[in-house]
Amino acid sequence: MSIPPIRADLGLGEGYHSAQVEAAVRLNTNESPYAPPPEWLAAVQDEMATVAWNRYPDRSAWALRKAVADLHGVAPDQVWCANGSNEVLQTLLLAYGGPGRSAAVWEPTYALHRHIAELTSTALVEGRRGADLVLDRDEVKRVIAAGQPTVTFLCSPNNPTGEAVERALVEEVVAAAPGLVVVDEAYGQFAPWSAVELIGEAPLVVTRTYSKTWSLAGLRLGYCVAPAEVVAAMERAALPYHLDAFTQVAGRLALRHVDAMERRVAAIVEERGRLAATLGELPVDVWRSDANFILFRPRARSGDDVWQALLDRSVLVRNCSSWAHLDGCLRVTVGTPQEDDAFLAALTAVLS
């Protein structure tokens, strides 16, 4: 008897995972550089004392869903919460993907869209982004018409390129796609508009995460806003009690600090502009970003060499050089002004 081999389609490419190495300045995983409000932490500590830890959590996470619904002006039965937006995406494909069904993506984009499709035996219908790495309307229409996907993924702002999808294009996709349209807005609060504005009777799902703008990457909480029928299907596909009591309490209490979150977003957006402007003065190609990161490509040295040279100076960014269609590219998270100054100084020294 022996352990059987793992599924051949299981592996997420090693190149996707972020390098977890020591560095004084860590700008590789798109986390918020700011801690959550201390008032939030105090409120969580107080409420934790009242939790009946010997009992299962609320299976529906109803209080959290109601708080998220109030934030977006929708009904609680249009919200579903999970362990990070990745679990939201996985549950969507468990409910609506599978053998005989397909999901559309346009590369390069968020690697988990492809990976979760593979895990759920959902066929991929793949298109390419344009030469400028921005979605091309004709290519989007071609893929949808030819592939007739059950689920169509749009990442807005797109990871790793950074640009938000135009509202008009999202509306065109919703009108043309034969199935669900899923707009992944992990970085949505940094962008000039949100597809949540389009939620209604259309088969549109918008996913969000607490990991970026809410300064709560350690919490692993995500959610979606969708038609109630879709939420009900996701509830059937999810494991029971999948969201623990601590996550429900912490996520609900975070929504009492919208003003503090919005101040953090505004500060990051302003700093993003400064960082992009300074990168524009260096010998690198820079892509426009509506997120909390910037994609760039050194012109005279390979991305691998520059990544290592930055790490040698204790600055860690994301190396995208091996990713399809991103030869030589690196991605830097917008940090504090001090972190960004350290990155720019190191990059300037490396490129000189």
C-alpha positions, 0 to 999 in steps of 0.5 A: 500500500502507498500514498497515491499521487496528488492530482496532476491539476492541483499545483498553484505555480511556485512563482505565485507565492510571495517570498517570505524573507526578512527585510527592513522594508516589506512592500511585496504583498499589498497589505496596508502599511497602517495598523487598524484603529486602536479603538477597534482593537479595544472593542474587539477585546471587550466583546470577546469576553462575552462570546460563548466559546463552547458554542458554535458560531452563528452559521449564517454570520447574520450580524456581520452580513447585516453590517456589510449590507448597511455599508453598501445599501443592500439587503443582508441576503445579498451579502455572503462572508467567508475566510478571505475573498479567495474562499468567496471565489472558491465557493462561487465556483463550487456552486456554479462551476464544475465539469461541463462549465467554464470560467473566462479570464484575461491574462495576466490577472489574479492567479487564483481565478485560474487556480480555483477554476482548476481545483473545481474542474471548471474549464478555462476560457482564456483571453489576453490583455492588450499590448499595454496590459489593459483589457481590450474591448474586442478581445473581451467580446470575442472570448465571451462570444466564442467561449460562452463562459458560465462565470466571467471574471473581471479583476478591478483594479486588476492584480498585478497590473493595477488599472480599474475596469471602466464602468462602461466595459463592465456594463457591456460584459454584464449585458453580453455574458451568458452566466455570472459576471464576478468583479473581483474588487480586492483593491476596489476602495482605491479605485474611482468607482465600484461595480457595487453600484450596478448590483441589482437583478443582473447576474453580477457578483462583486467580491471584496476583502478586509485585507487591504483597506481595512488594515486587517490582512491577519483577519482573513475576512472577505465577502461578496455582494450579489443577488440573493439567489446567488448567495443562497446557492453559495450557502448550500456549497459552503461547509457548515460553520465556516466562519468563526466567532472571532472573525464575525465579531472583528469584522462587524466592529471594523465597520464602525470605523469607516471614517478611519478606513477612508482616511487610510485609503486617501493617504495611500492614494496620495502616496501612490501618486507621489510614488508613481511620479518619482518612478516616472523619473527613473529608467523604468516602465510604469503602469497606471495604477488604481490600486495600492501597488504599482507595476514597473519594469526596469529597462536596463537590467533584468527584473530578477537582478533588480529584485535581488539587488533591492533585497540585498539592500533589505527592500522586498518587492514582488518579483513578477518576472517569471509570470506569463506576459510580465517578463522583467516586471516587478510590483511594489506595494504603496507603503508609508512615505518613509518605506517608499523613500527607502525603496526609491533610494534603493532602486535609484542606487540599483539602477545607477 
